[in-house]
Amino acid sequence: MAKILVVDDEEDLEVLIKQKFRQKIRLNEYEFVFATNGRHALEQLLVHKDIDIVLSDINMPEMDGLTLLSKLNEQNTLLKSVIVSAYGDMDNIRVAMNRGAYDFVTKPINFKDLEITIERTLKHVLMLRDTLKAVKENNILKMYVDETVLNFMGGKEIEQAMFLNEIVEGTVVFIDICSFTSISENESADKVVELLNLYFDIMVQEIIKENGTVDKFIGDAIMAVFTGEYHIDRALDACLSIRKIIEQQAENTGTTNFKPKVSIGLNSGEMVSGNIGSATLKRFDFTVIGDTVNVAARLQAAAAQNQILISAKSFEMIKESFHCEEVGKLNLKNKSEPFLTYQVLE
């Protein structure tokens, strides 16, 4: 149902409109609200917040229609107005349009013409609302979907590209908040979520600062991917910053028993990048997979609090730039031979 505010000091107009549009009123297509002048119209808008369009005369006591237009344009840019007046000279039309009127209908009213104008104005209002809704939904989508995926969605021939993949060279990092589940024993659910989001936001900022991509959130851990020039150096710079800042957050959490620390696993090499998921469920992750990713995850699982574990291959790539220490050979899941690892100190 379209809700229309009619602003006119002629009492006969209310009766006439109800007669001429009785069928649409009966079918619940139109609902009319009436005001006798601009001031009264503003009062009605406070009561009826779902008004779609305004039909307003110009010459009225207390507040005229042109003044009302200015007020409406200041308060609600989505609310569109049509001037319905006997003062149809070009000066009034120009002033009305400059103050935000969508259209102008002259008196005596041709109700067929008025109905066409109402329908055209309603269509415009609905288009504006749909656009605003789309913008809001897009902004919400950006909160849940990585920018890489959004750029991919905007590309050409997306359907044909959905199942394509490529081999990329890069660094993958897993960062876990140590013993975070223990917070839930002493804190409310709201507090747990608040802290987790706080820590995640710190991590994300440092990852983005080094041109990394947050691949996904996994419980109380983050998976991030770095590609391009100096990918492993940038990844380690992000990890070292995260470790330092997270540890400093102990004083700001408001909890007495939990001191945040992270365990980090990092590995570099070739990975398969593409859309992984189910066509039937219509749900995909734009992610990386492969042995390089698996090793990084296993290294994180083996890392102690505040420890950054890397593979021997990764160590050879950064040994001249970072201070590292050999940890020794670890037995990693699904690895037949002990795996030589190093920890990054600074």
C-alpha angles and dihedrals in degrees: 000000000000114000114211128189114210114199114192136125093218107103093201092062093069091055092045094051092049089052098045094046097035093119094053090045090051091049090049092242094120132029118186129207119188135213130178098216144355096278091050089048092057089051091051091051090057089055097039105043093169097067110141103191139003126223107197139178119218106220108061135136123259094009124018126215097257091054089048090054091057091050093048093049090053094049105038124012091184092060108090125203135205119201113223107188146136088227094085099152119133094252093058092044091051093048091047093051092047089054093053107273112155096205144351128230121186129220137273082062121236097207094200089056090045091053091051090049092049092051093048091048092048090051090053092048092050091049090053091049092048090050092050090048091051091050091050092047090048091052090049090048090055088059091059104032128061118245090241090061093046091052089049091051090054094053127101124270092014095166092056090046097050094094099035118111138181140203112248132185113224151108126277123200132194116197120187128186103231118239092348092147089067089071091069090066092065106020134065120255090251091054092048092053091044092054094044091052090047092054093042091052090053091051094046093051092054092045092051091045088062093045094254127145125233102228098185148326112245111191103292094347137082130217114205133180129207122193135167131045117358090359096161093046091051091046093053092046088055092047094050091049092048092050092050098045096043091053090051090055092075090091094050103048099080091227121118101198103043125075109183118232132161136221115208136195121191133181136168132207143082120335136177110244121197149090113314120186146068127314089197093055090037090225125125141169118217095217148128126259137178142088092303089060094044092052092051090053092048091049091053091050089052095045120105125223112304090003124134110201123194135176125256089250091055091046091058089055096054107022093112094050104041135043107243137172130206113247096183135235117328130192104239123192114269091009113118094200129048110268120230110228139181133198123224112228102176 
